[in-house]
Amino acid sequence: MSSSELLDRSGQQAPEPPRGLWHHRDFRRLWAGQTVSLLGSRVTELALPVTAIVLLDAGPAQLGLLNSAQYLPVLCVTLFAGVLADRVRRRPLMIAANLGRASILTAVPLLAWLGGLGVWALCAVAFATGVLTALFDVAYQAYVPSLVAKERLVEGNSKLQASRSVAETAGQGLGGTLIQALTAPVAILVDCAGYLFSAVMLLRIRTPETPPVRPDGARPSIRKEIAAGLRMTLHSRLLRVIMLHASWYNLLWDVVLVVFPLYGIRELHLGPAGLGVIIAVGSLGAFGGALSAGPLGARLGVGRTMVLGMVVASAATLLLPLAPGSGSATGQLLLGAGYVLNGFGIAVFNIHSITLRQATVPAELIGRVSATFRFLTWAVIPLGGLLGGLLAAAVGPRAALAVTAGGLTAGALVFLCSRTAVRS
């Protein structure tokens, strides 16, 4: 199936001018708000584990708990968030989630200043912000098709992914520098400012959002609405295949997220700033993937492009455990190459996976289908955090990364052999 054939199946409206999204004022506002908030989020993504490691002397198991607390809300609220996103306007939900996240994160520097910060407090903050992030992300993916016409979805998702990549590059590098200069808890205030800016940009969007309307005027129970989203998603063989392999990737990639800071700081002696730079260069690859996703999809087809992205992203992790210690140039080159290739591949995969759902799912169900997909592919992430902590404690960070990279590559090869995905 070609990209144009896929997108023609959507019935979404086209509010923007035909010149493209560079000239779509409200899309630019959404884009700017997301870019800045993601910049701050990348600072916090590094600052939370570094706070636990440096300030609280956390061990591998505690880091696994902290990581799990960030993703556990996916199990608790995502399906309900999908129902809510299909019942009410999505933009107000996104604004409220941003304001809530900004408020909650201020607790970290405040508790650090008062001397009351501990690992359990960090876990509570991570869980609370994770609840609002789950709500925001479901509403966000459902909102984009109401702002962007079907023929611009690949363009819109590519631009949003490109800005995410730029934010991650600057955010991780800036995060490491701010943590080293100001301490990790204070650096989190950058994230608070980013969420506030995003809320302001969303408030300035003028394109009207039509409230959801039930075809029969009725409102079934939450349980029935969740079941409808599950049926719509699970009855699609293509979505089932993609969800299975995305879940496997998310499980093992979260092991990498937990283990790599320990590996970089304690075995490779990179320091917070060096760790931030290595992780940040991965977003350079994601930026390239965002720019390449459209042309690759047009040339190879959606299915082959998704599979290519997953294979590249997974196999790239094999480079990480090969890095020699003591901060050598060879080691940094291997780490950087691994993160660049991983970022490229996963960006290509994500752009076409998201666009497929937005373009083919009816507007009245897109919130619940997005929530179902997110729930089933992210529900394994807390297990990955715990697995990463236990694996690193049992065999050491380097061996844990080697085992994980082998598992990711094996899963990608299975995906490569899937006719359903390749022919989509």
Phi, psi and chi 1 to 4 in degrees:
 res  aa     phi    psi   chi1   chi2   chi3   chi4
   1 MET       -  129.3 -178.0 -174.8  -64.2      -
   2 SER   -80.3  168.3   69.6      -      -      -
   3 SER   -63.2  -41.1  -62.4      -      -      -
   4 SER   -67.2  -38.3   59.1      -      -      -
   5 GLU   -64.5  -39.3  -71.2  171.2  -20.4      -
   6 LEU   -64.1  -46.7  172.7   64.8      -      -
   7 LEU   -72.1  -25.7  -63.5  179.7      -      -
   8 ASP   -68.1  -11.9  -76.3  -18.6      -      -
   9 ARG   -82.0   -8.0  -67.0  171.9   62.7 -175.9
  10 SER   -87.5  150.2  171.5      -      -      -
  11 GLY  -109.9   22.4      -      -      -      -
  12 GLN   -71.6  156.2  -56.8  -63.4  -32.6      -
  13 GLN   -81.2  165.7  -63.4  -59.8  -47.0      -
  14 ALA  -124.3   85.8      -      -      -      -
  15 PRO   -77.7  -16.5   27.4  -33.0      -      -
  16 GLU   -93.8  160.8   76.8  -86.9    2.3      -
  17 PRO   -68.6  159.2   23.7  -32.2      -      -
  18 PRO   -70.5  -10.5   24.4  -34.0      -      -
  19 ARG   -69.2  -17.2  -68.5  177.8  -64.5  174.6
  20 GLY   115.5  177.0      -      -      -      -
  21 LEU   -77.2  -16.7  -61.8 -178.5      -      -
  22 TRP   -60.7  -26.4  -72.1  108.0      -      -
  23 HIS  -101.6    6.6  -56.5  -80.1      -      -
  24 HIS   -93.6  104.0 -168.8  -44.7      -      -
  25 ARG   -60.5  -44.8 -179.2  179.4   57.2 -172.6
  26 ASP   -71.6  -33.2  -76.4  -18.0      -      -
  27 PHE   -64.6  -39.2  177.6   80.4      -      -
  28 ARG   -61.5  -35.5  -67.9 -160.7  -51.0  -92.3
  29 ARG   -68.1  -44.4  -72.5  168.9  175.4  164.9
  30 LEU   -59.8  -44.3  173.6   69.0      -      -
  31 TRP   -62.3  -46.8 -168.0    8.4      -      -
  32 ALA   -64.0  -44.3      -      -      -      -
  33 GLY   -61.8  -42.3      -      -      -      -
  34 GLN   -65.5  -40.4  -84.0  -62.2   93.7      -
  35 THR   -61.1  -46.5  -58.2      -      -      -
  36 VAL   -69.9  -42.2  173.1      -      -      -
  37 SER   -66.1  -35.8   68.3      -      -      -
  38 LEU   -67.7  -33.0  -73.6  168.1      -      -
  39 LEU   -58.2  -47.8  175.7   67.1      -      -
  40 GLY   -67.3  -37.2      -      -      -      -
  41 SER   -63.3  -35.3  -64.5      -      -      -
  42 ARG   -67.1  -33.0  -61.5  -67.3   79.5   77.3
  43 VAL   -62.5  -47.7  173.7      -      -      -
  44 THR   -65.9  -36.6  -64.0      -      -      -
  45 GLU   -57.0  -35.9 -171.2  175.3  -84.5      -
  46 LEU   -87.5  -34.3 -176.1   61.8      -      -
  47 ALA   -69.6  -35.9      -      -      -      -
  48 LEU   -63.3  -52.9  -77.5  178.5      -      -
  49 PRO   -66.9  -34.1   19.7  -30.8      -      -
  50 VAL   -66.7  -38.1  170.5      -      -      -
  51 THR   -58.4  -44.3  -63.4      -      -      -
  52 ALA   -66.3  -40.7      -      -      -      -
  53 ILE   -72.1  -50.3  -66.6  170.5      -      -
  54 VAL   -84.7  -47.3  176.1      -      -      -
  55 LEU   -83.6  -36.0 -165.6   61.4      -      -
  56 LEU  -109.3   -0.6  -55.3  176.4      -      -
  57 ASP    54.6   44.4 -164.3   27.9      -      -
  58 ALA   -71.9  147.1      -      -      -      -
  59 GLY   -96.4  179.9      -      -      -      -
  60 PRO   -57.0  -42.4  -24.7   34.1      -      -
  61 ALA   -65.0  -39.9      -      -      -      -
  62 GLN   -67.2  -37.0  -69.7  173.0  -50.0      -
  63 LEU   -65.1  -36.3  -72.1  176.4      -      -
  64 GLY   -63.9  -40.3      -      -      -      -
  65 LEU   -63.8  -42.2  -74.6  172.2      -      -
  66 LEU   -62.2  -44.5  175.8   60.4      -      -
  67 ASN   -64.1  -40.7 -176.4  -89.4      -      -
  68 SER   -64.6  -35.5  -64.1      -      -      -
  69 ALA   -62.9  -29.7      -      -      -      -
  70 GLN   -70.5  -30.9  -66.6  177.5  -84.7      -
  71 TYR  -108.3  -11.6  -64.8  104.6      -      -
  72 LEU   -57.7  -34.3 -170.8   58.5      -      -
  73 PRO   -56.7  -22.9  -29.0   37.0      -      -
  74 VAL   -57.9  -38.4  171.8      -      -      -
  75 LEU   -71.2  -31.0  -65.8  173.6      -      -
  76 CYS   -88.5  -38.7  -58.1      -      -      -
  77 VAL  -126.5  -11.4  -57.1      -      -      -
  78 THR   -61.3  -46.4  -64.5      -      -      -
  79 LEU   -64.2  -38.1  -65.7  177.4      -      -
  80 PHE   -67.7  -35.8  -61.8   98.6      -      -
  81 ALA   -62.8  -36.2      -      -      -      -
  82 GLY   -64.2  -41.1      -      -      -      -
  83 VAL   -61.6  -46.0  172.9      -      -      -
  84 LEU   -62.5  -40.6 -173.1   59.7      -      -
  85 ALA   -67.0  -22.5      -      -      -      -
  86 ASP   -92.5   -8.8  -77.3  -20.1      -      -
  87 ARG   -97.7  -31.1  -77.3 -172.3  173.2 -173.6
  88 VAL  -128.6  173.1  -58.3      -      -      -
  89 ARG   -63.2  141.1  -70.0 -175.8  176.9   92.7
  90 ARG   -84.7  -31.7  -72.2  132.8 -173.0  177.5
  91 ARG   -62.1  -44.4 -173.6  166.6   65.5  100.1
  92 PRO   -61.1  -33.1  -25.2   35.1      -      -
  93 LEU   -63.1  -41.2  -71.2 -179.8      -      -
  94 MET   -66.5  -39.8  -64.6  157.6   63.0      -
  95 ILE   -63.4  -46.8  -66.0  169.3      -      -
  96 ALA   -62.4  -39.7      -      -      -      -
  97 ALA   -64.6  -40.3      -      -      -      -
  98 ASN   -64.4  -44.4  -82.9  -25.5      -      -
  99 LEU   -64.4  -38.7  -65.8  175.6      -      -
 100 GLY   -65.5  -42.1      -      -      -      -
 101 ARG   -64.8  -39.6  -71.4 -174.1  -71.9 -175.1
 102 ALA   -61.6  -39.9      -      -      -      -
 103 SER   -68.3  -44.0  -59.6      -      -      -
 104 ILE   -66.4  -40.5  -68.6  167.0      -      -
 105 LEU   -67.4  -21.3  -76.7  172.8      -      -
 106 THR   -64.6  -16.0   58.3      -      -      -
 107 ALA   -64.9  -29.0      -      -      -      -
 108 VAL   -67.0  -55.1  175.9      -      -      -
 109 PRO   -65.1  -32.1   20.0  -31.6      -      -
 110 LEU   -65.6  -46.4 -178.9   60.2      -      -
 111 LEU   -65.8  -37.1  -73.0  173.4      -      -
 112 ALA   -63.2  -40.4      -      -      -      -
 113 TRP   -66.6  -36.1  179.2   62.5      -      -
 114 LEU   -84.1   -6.2  -66.0  174.2      -      -
 115 GLY    79.3   18.6      -      -      -      -
 116 GLY  -110.9   13.9      -      -      -      -
 117 LEU   -80.6  134.0 -172.2   62.2      -      -
 118 GLY  -144.6  174.3      -      -      -      -
 119 VAL   -62.1  -39.7  172.5      -      -      -
 120 TRP   -66.8  -34.2  -73.1  110.7      -      -
 121 ALA   -65.9  -41.6      -      -      -      -
 122 LEU   -61.8  -40.2  -76.6 -179.1      -      -
 123 CYS   -63.3  -39.9  -70.8      -      -      -
 124 ALA   -64.4  -43.2      -      -      -      -
 125 VAL   -63.6  -44.3  168.4      -      -      -
 126 ALA   -61.2  -40.6      -      -      -      -
 127 PHE   -67.0  -45.8 -179.4   82.6      -      -
 128 ALA   -63.1  -44.6      -      -      -      -
 129 THR   -68.1  -31.1   54.3      -      -      -
 130 GLY   -65.2  -35.6      -      -      -      -
 131 VAL   -60.0  -47.9  168.2      -      -      -
 132 LEU   -70.9  -32.1  -66.1  176.5      -      -
 133 THR   -66.2  -39.7  -63.4      -      -      -
 134 ALA   -60.9  -43.0      -      -      -      -
 135 LEU   -64.3  -44.9  175.6   60.8      -      -
 136 PHE   -62.7  -47.3  179.3   91.3      -      -
 137 ASP   -65.4  -37.8  -72.2  -14.1      -      -
 138 VAL   -66.3  -46.5  169.6      -      -      -
 139 ALA   -64.0  -36.1      -      -      -      -
 140 TYR   -65.0  -49.2  170.8   66.9      -      -
 141 GLN   -65.8  -32.1  -71.3 -167.6    9.1      -
 142 ALA   -76.2  -25.3      -      -      -      -
 143 TYR   -78.8  -35.5  176.7   67.7      -      -
 144 VAL   -55.1  -44.6  170.1      -      -      -
 145 PRO   -64.1  -20.6  -23.0   34.9      -      -
 146 SER   -81.4  -13.0   68.4      -      -      -
 147 LEU  -105.3  -25.9 -168.4   66.3      -      -
 148 VAL  -122.2  133.8  175.7      -      -      -
 149 ALA   -69.4  158.9      -      -      -      -
 150 LYS   -58.8  -37.6   62.7 -179.1 -177.4  -64.0
 151 GLU   -74.4   -7.0   64.0  -91.4   18.3      -
 152 ARG  -109.4    6.4  -59.4  -69.8 -176.0 -172.1
 153 LEU   -65.3  -43.7  -78.2  173.1      -      -
 154 VAL   -61.8  -43.2  170.2      -      -      -
 155 GLU   -60.9  -46.1  178.9 -171.0   -4.9      -
 156 GLY   -64.9  -46.8      -      -      -      -
 157 ASN   -65.2  -34.2  -72.9  -40.5      -      -
 158 SER   -66.7  -41.8  -64.2      -      -      -
 159 LYS   -65.4  -42.1  -77.0  179.1  165.4   57.3
 160 LEU   -65.0  -38.1  -69.5  165.7      -      -
 161 GLN   -68.8  -37.3  178.5   62.5   55.4      -
 162 ALA   -63.7  -42.9      -      -      -      -
 163 SER   -67.0  -34.1   67.2      -      -      -
 164 ARG   -61.0  -41.0  176.9 -175.6  -67.7  -89.0
 165 SER   -65.3  -43.3  -55.2      -      -      -
 166 VAL   -62.9  -43.2  171.0      -      -      -
 167 ALA   -63.4  -38.7      -      -      -      -
 168 GLU   -68.1  -39.1  -72.2  179.1  -11.8      -
 169 THR   -60.3  -51.9  -58.3      -      -      -
 170 ALA   -70.4  -38.3      -      -      -      -
 171 GLY   -66.8  -45.0      -      -      -      -
 172 GLN   -68.7  -42.7  -67.3  -76.6    9.1      -
 173 GLY   -64.7  -45.0      -      -      -      -
 174 LEU   -63.6  -38.5  176.6   63.5      -      -
 175 GLY   -60.5  -47.3      -      -      -      -
 176 GLY   -60.5  -41.3      -      -      -      -
 177 THR   -67.1  -45.2  -57.6      -      -      -
 178 LEU   -64.6  -40.2  -73.0  174.7      -      -
 179 ILE   -61.6  -42.2  -69.7  166.9      -      -
 180 GLN   -69.4  -33.3 -158.4  152.5  -61.8      -
 181 ALA   -88.1  -36.9      -      -      -      -
 182 LEU  -115.6   -8.9  -57.0  175.1      -      -
 183 THR    83.6  150.8   74.2      -      -      -
 184 ALA   -61.3  -44.4      -      -      -      -
 185 PRO   -59.0  -40.5  -25.9   35.9      -      -
 186 VAL   -68.4  -36.1  175.9      -      -      -
 187 ALA   -61.3  -25.5      -      -      -      -
 188 ILE   -64.4  -23.1  -70.6  174.1      -      -
 189 LEU   -60.8  -24.3  -69.2  174.6      -      -
 190 VAL   -61.7  -38.6  172.7      -      -      -
 191 ASP   -64.5  -41.1 -162.5    6.2      -      -
 192 CYS   -57.7  -45.1  -61.0      -      -      -
 193 ALA   -63.3  -37.3      -      -      -      -
 194 GLY   -64.2  -42.1      -      -      -      -
 195 TYR   -65.2  -38.4  -73.4  134.6      -      -
 196 LEU   -64.4  -42.1  -67.9  174.9      -      -
 197 PHE   -62.7  -42.4  178.7   82.6      -      -
 198 SER   -61.7  -40.5  178.6      -      -      -
 199 ALA   -61.6  -40.9      -      -      -      -
 200 VAL   -64.0  -43.4  170.2      -      -      -
 201 MET   -63.0  -40.5  -71.5  -65.6  100.5      -
 202 LEU   -64.8  -38.0  -72.9  168.4      -      -
 203 LEU   -63.4  -27.1  -76.5  167.4      -      -
 204 ARG   -85.3   -7.2  -64.6 -173.7   62.1 -164.1
 205 ILE   -68.0  131.6  -70.5  177.3      -      -
 206 ARG  -108.7  -13.1  -65.6  -67.7  176.3  -98.3
 207 THR   -62.5  121.8  -59.7      -      -      -
 208 PRO   -66.5  141.0   23.0  -31.7      -      -
 209 GLU  -107.8  117.0 -178.4 -175.1   -2.0      -
 210 THR   -68.6  128.7  -55.8      -      -      -
 211 PRO   -66.2  146.1   23.0  -32.1      -      -
 212 PRO   -59.7  139.0  -21.4   32.4      -      -
 213 VAL  -126.0  128.6  177.4      -      -      -
 214 ARG   -76.2  133.3  -60.7  -72.3  173.2 -176.3
 215 PRO   -55.4  -37.3  -23.7   32.6      -      -
 216 ASP  -102.8    5.3   55.8    0.7      -      -
 217 GLY    77.5   -3.0      -      -      -      -
 218 ALA   -94.3  161.8      -      -      -      -
 219 ARG  -127.1  103.4  173.8  173.1  -70.2 -178.1
 220 PRO   -70.3  174.0   23.4  -31.5      -      -
 221 SER   -66.5  160.7   68.4      -      -      -
 222 ILE   -59.2  -40.8  -68.5  177.0      -      -
 223 ARG   -60.2  -43.5 -178.2 -179.1   61.4   81.4
 224 LYS   -68.1  -35.8  -70.6 -177.7  178.4  179.4
 225 GLU   -68.7  -40.5  -68.6 -161.4   83.7      -
 226 ILE   -62.5  -42.2  -70.3  175.0      -      -
 227 ALA   -62.1  -36.3      -      -      -      -
 228 ALA   -64.6  -41.1      -      -      -      -
 229 GLY   -65.4  -39.8      -      -      -      -
 230 LEU   -64.1  -43.8  -74.1  167.4      -      -
 231 ARG   -62.6  -45.5  -77.8 -165.4  -57.6  -88.4
 232 MET   -59.1  -38.2  178.0   71.6 -171.9      -
 233 THR   -79.0  -48.6  -53.5      -      -      -
 234 LEU   -76.0  -20.4  -63.1  178.0      -      -
 235 HIS   -77.1  -11.6  -75.1  178.8      -      -
 236 SER   -89.7  116.0  166.9      -      -      -
 237 ARG   -62.0  -38.5 -177.0  176.7  179.8 -178.4
 238 LEU   -62.5  -48.1  174.3   60.2      -      -
 239 LEU   -63.5  -35.8  -73.2 -179.2      -      -
 240 ARG   -62.6  -43.3  -71.1 -160.5  -49.6  -89.3
 241 VAL   -65.0  -44.9  169.5      -      -      -
 242 ILE   -63.6  -42.1  -65.1  172.3      -      -
 243 MET   -62.8  -40.0  -77.6 -168.9  -60.7      -
 244 LEU   -60.4  -48.2  176.2   63.1      -      -
 245 HIS   -76.6  -31.8  -67.1  -75.7      -      -
 246 ALA   -65.8  -36.3      -      -      -      -
 247 SER   -65.4  -43.2  -62.2      -      -      -
 248 TRP   -61.5  -43.7  179.5 -108.3      -      -
 249 TYR   -62.0  -47.0  176.6   87.9      -      -
 250 ASN   -62.2  -39.9  -75.2  -13.3      -      -
 251 LEU   -57.8  -50.6  172.2   70.1      -      -
 252 LEU   -81.4  -29.5  -64.0 -174.9      -      -
 253 TRP   -66.9  -31.5  178.7 -112.6      -      -
 254 ASP   -69.3  -28.8 -154.6   55.8      -      -
 255 VAL   -60.8  -43.5  174.9      -      -      -
 256 VAL   -60.5  -43.3  175.9      -      -      -
 257 LEU   -62.1  -35.1  -68.1 -179.2      -      -
 258 VAL   -77.3  -42.9  169.6      -      -      -
 259 VAL   -81.1  -34.4  173.9      -      -      -
 260 PHE   -61.6  -40.9 -170.2   75.8      -      -
 261 PRO   -59.0  -40.0  -26.8   35.7      -      -
 262 LEU   -63.9  -45.1  -74.9  170.5      -      -
 263 TYR   -60.1  -46.7  176.5   59.2      -      -
 264 GLY   -69.7  -41.3      -      -      -      -
 265 ILE   -81.6  -44.3  -69.3  175.3      -      -
 266 ARG   -93.3  -26.7  -65.6 -176.9  177.2  172.5
 267 GLU  -104.3  -39.0  -69.9 -158.9   14.2      -
 268 LEU   -96.8  -10.4  -55.8 -175.5      -      -
 269 HIS    56.0   45.7  -50.8  -68.3      -      -
 270 LEU   -77.0  -31.3  -64.7  175.0      -      -
 271 GLY    81.0  161.9      -      -      -      -
 272 PRO   -57.5  -43.8  -25.0   34.1      -      -
 273 ALA   -66.1  -44.4      -      -      -      -
 274 GLY   -64.8  -39.0      -      -      -      -
 275 LEU   -61.2  -44.1 -178.9   68.4      -      -
 276 GLY   -62.7  -39.2      -      -      -      -
 277 VAL   -66.3  -44.6  169.7      -      -      -
 278 ILE   -60.4  -46.8  -69.1  -63.7      -      -
 279 ILE   -66.0  -36.9  -63.9  173.4      -      -
 280 ALA   -66.5  -32.2      -      -      -      -
 281 VAL   -66.4  -19.0  -62.5      -      -      -
 282 GLY   -61.4  -30.7      -      -      -      -
 283 SER   -73.6  -18.1   56.6      -      -      -
 284 LEU   -64.4  -41.6  -64.2  176.6      -      -
 285 GLY   -64.6  -39.3      -      -      -      -
 286 ALA   -64.1  -35.7      -      -      -      -
 287 PHE   -63.0  -44.5 -177.3   76.5      -      -
 288 GLY   -63.0  -38.8      -      -      -      -
 289 GLY   -63.6  -38.3      -      -      -      -
 290 ALA   -64.7  -39.2      -      -      -      -
 291 LEU   -71.5  -28.9  -63.1  179.3      -      -
 292 SER   -91.6  -15.9  -54.6      -      -      -
 293 ALA   -60.2  -45.0      -      -      -      -
 294 GLY   -62.7  -55.1      -      -      -      -
 295 PRO   -59.8  -38.8  -25.7   34.2      -      -
 296 LEU   -65.5  -41.6  -77.3  172.8      -      -
 297 GLY   -63.3  -39.4      -      -      -      -
 298 ALA   -67.4  -33.1      -      -      -      -
 299 ARG   -86.8  -43.1 -177.9  171.9 -177.1  176.3
 300 LEU   -98.7  -20.0  -58.7  177.8      -      -
 301 GLY    96.0  157.1      -      -      -      -
 302 VAL   -61.4  -47.0  172.6      -      -      -
 303 GLY   -63.3  -51.3      -      -      -      -
 304 ARG   -62.0  -35.3  -71.1 -173.4  178.0   88.7
 305 THR   -68.3  -41.8  -56.7      -      -      -
 306 MET   -61.4  -44.6  -77.1 -165.5  -61.0      -
 307 VAL   -64.2  -43.5  170.8      -      -      -
 308 LEU   -57.6  -44.5  172.4   65.7      -      -
 309 GLY   -60.6  -44.5      -      -      -      -
 310 MET   -65.9  -40.1 -179.0   60.8   76.3      -
 311 VAL   -64.4  -46.2  169.8      -      -      -
 312 VAL   -63.3  -46.0  171.2      -      -      -
 313 ALA   -61.3  -41.3      -      -      -      -
 314 SER   -74.9  -47.1  -60.3      -      -      -
 315 ALA   -64.8  -27.2      -      -      -      -
 316 ALA   -62.5  -27.9      -      -      -      -
 317 THR   -68.3  -15.2   60.7      -      -      -
 318 LEU   -63.8  -20.9  -67.6  169.6      -      -
 319 LEU   -76.4  -24.7  -62.9  174.9      -      -
 320 LEU   -63.9  -49.4  -58.0 -177.4      -      -
 321 PRO   -73.8   -3.9   25.9  -33.7      -      -
 322 LEU   -84.6   -9.2  -61.0  178.2      -      -
 323 ALA   -68.7  128.2      -      -      -      -
 324 PRO   -71.4  160.6   24.1  -31.5      -      -
 325 GLY   -79.5 -171.9      -      -      -      -
 326 SER    65.5   23.3  -56.1      -      -      -
 327 GLY    62.9   33.3      -      -      -      -
 328 SER   -68.2  158.2   67.8      -      -      -
 329 ALA   -63.6  -37.4      -      -      -      -
 330 THR   -62.9  -42.8  -59.1      -      -      -
 331 GLY   -63.2  -44.2      -      -      -      -
 332 GLN   -64.7  -35.7  -66.6  178.9   16.2      -
 333 LEU   -64.8  -43.4 -179.0   62.3      -      -
 334 LEU   -64.9  -44.0  -74.3  170.7      -      -
 335 LEU   -62.1  -46.0  -64.4  174.8      -      -
 336 GLY   -62.3  -43.2      -      -      -      -
 337 ALA   -64.2  -40.0      -      -      -      -
 338 GLY   -61.4  -44.7      -      -      -      -
 339 TYR   -71.0  -36.8  -93.4   86.9      -      -
 340 VAL   -63.6  -49.3  166.9      -      -      -
 341 LEU   -66.0  -37.9  -68.9  172.0      -      -
 342 ASN   -62.6  -45.1  174.7  -92.4      -      -
 343 GLY   -62.1  -41.1      -      -      -      -
 344 PHE   -59.9  -51.0  177.4   91.7      -      -
 345 GLY   -65.5  -43.9      -      -      -      -
 346 ILE   -72.7  -28.1 -153.9   61.8      -      -
 347 ALA   -65.7  -45.3      -      -      -      -
 348 VAL   -60.4  -45.4  169.8      -      -      -
 349 PHE   -61.7  -49.4  173.1   82.9      -      -
 350 ASN   -63.6  -42.2  -77.9  -21.6      -      -
 351 ILE   -59.5  -45.9  -73.9  168.3      -      -
 352 HIS   -76.5  -30.8  -75.0  -73.3      -      -
 353 SER   -66.4  -45.5  174.4      -      -      -
 354 ILE   -66.3  -44.6  -68.2  170.0      -      -
 355 THR   -61.4  -39.3  -59.9      -      -      -
 356 LEU   -58.2  -46.4 -177.3  148.0      -      -
 357 ARG   -66.4  -45.2  -64.2 -163.1  -55.0  -86.4
 358 GLN   -63.8  -32.5  -68.6  173.3  -22.8      -
 359 ALA   -86.6  -21.9      -      -      -      -
 360 THR  -111.7  -16.2   58.9      -      -      -
 361 VAL   -92.0  135.3  175.3      -      -      -
 362 PRO   -57.0  146.6  -23.2   32.9      -      -
 363 ALA   -57.5  -36.5      -      -      -      -
 364 GLU   -74.3   -8.6   65.6  -86.7   12.2      -
 365 LEU  -116.8   -6.1  -82.4  167.5      -      -
 366 ILE   -64.8  -33.6 -167.5  168.6      -      -
 367 GLY   -62.7  -45.4      -      -      -      -
 368 ARG   -71.8  -36.1  -79.0  166.2  -75.0  168.6
 369 VAL   -68.1  -42.2  169.8      -      -      -
 370 SER   -61.7  -39.9  -64.6      -      -      -
 371 ALA   -66.5  -41.8      -      -      -      -
 372 THR   -62.7  -46.2  -60.3      -      -      -
 373 PHE   -61.0  -45.0 -165.1   93.2      -      -
 374 ARG   -64.6  -42.4 -177.0  179.2  177.5   84.1
 375 PHE   -60.2  -48.7  176.1   82.2      -      -
 376 LEU   -72.8  -28.8  -65.1  175.8      -      -
 377 THR   -91.0  -21.4   57.8      -      -      -
 378 TRP  -101.4  -13.6  -76.6   48.7      -      -
 379 ALA   -62.1  -24.3      -      -      -      -
 380 VAL   -81.7  -12.3  -61.7      -      -      -
 381 ILE   -63.4  -44.4  -69.8  178.9      -      -
 382 PRO   -56.7  -34.9  -25.5   35.5      -      -
 383 LEU   -66.0  -36.6  -62.0  177.2      -      -
 384 GLY   -63.4  -40.1      -      -      -      -
 385 GLY   -61.6  -45.7      -      -      -      -
 386 LEU   -65.7  -42.1  -67.8  173.2      -      -
 387 LEU   -61.4  -41.0  176.5   61.9      -      -
 388 GLY   -62.0  -45.3      -      -      -      -
 389 GLY   -62.2  -45.2      -      -      -      -
 390 LEU   -67.7  -40.1  -64.6  173.1      -      -
 391 LEU   -66.9  -42.5 -166.7   59.0      -      -
 392 ALA   -64.8  -37.9      -      -      -      -
 393 ALA   -68.1  -31.7      -      -      -      -
 394 ALA   -82.1  -43.9      -      -      -      -
 395 VAL  -121.2   -5.1  -59.3      -      -      -
 396 GLY    96.3  154.7      -      -      -      -
 397 PRO   -60.5  -42.4  -24.6   33.8      -      -
 398 ARG   -64.7  -47.3 -173.8 -175.1  -63.8  -88.6
 399 ALA   -64.5  -36.9      -      -      -      -
 400 ALA   -62.4  -41.1      -      -      -      -
 401 LEU   -65.7  -38.6  -77.4  175.9      -      -
 402 ALA   -64.2  -44.6      -      -      -      -
 403 VAL   -62.4  -43.4  171.1      -      -      -
 404 THR   -65.1  -43.0  -56.3      -      -      -
 405 ALA   -62.0  -38.6      -      -      -      -
 406 GLY   -63.3  -40.5      -      -      -      -
 407 GLY   -66.0  -40.3      -      -      -      -
 408 LEU   -62.6  -44.4  -77.8  166.5      -      -
 409 THR   -65.9  -40.7  -55.6      -      -      -
 410 ALA   -61.6  -42.3      -      -      -      -
 411 GLY   -62.9  -38.9      -      -      -      -
 412 ALA   -65.9  -36.0      -      -      -      -
 413 LEU   -66.7  -36.5  -68.1  177.3      -      -
 414 VAL   -63.0  -42.9  172.4      -      -      -
 415 PHE   -61.0  -38.2 -165.5   40.2      -      -
 416 LEU   -61.1  -31.6 -179.8   62.9      -      -
 417 CYS   -87.4    1.1  -62.8      -      -      -
 418 SER   -81.8  114.1  170.8      -      -      -
 419 ARG   -66.3  -34.8  -65.8 -176.3  178.6 -179.1
 420 THR   -59.4  -46.3  -59.3      -      -      -
 421 ALA   -71.6  -44.3      -      -      -      -
 422 VAL   -63.7  -36.3  169.2      -      -      -
 423 ARG   -90.3    0.1  -66.2  178.4  178.1  177.6
 424 SER   -71.7      -   62.3      -      -      -
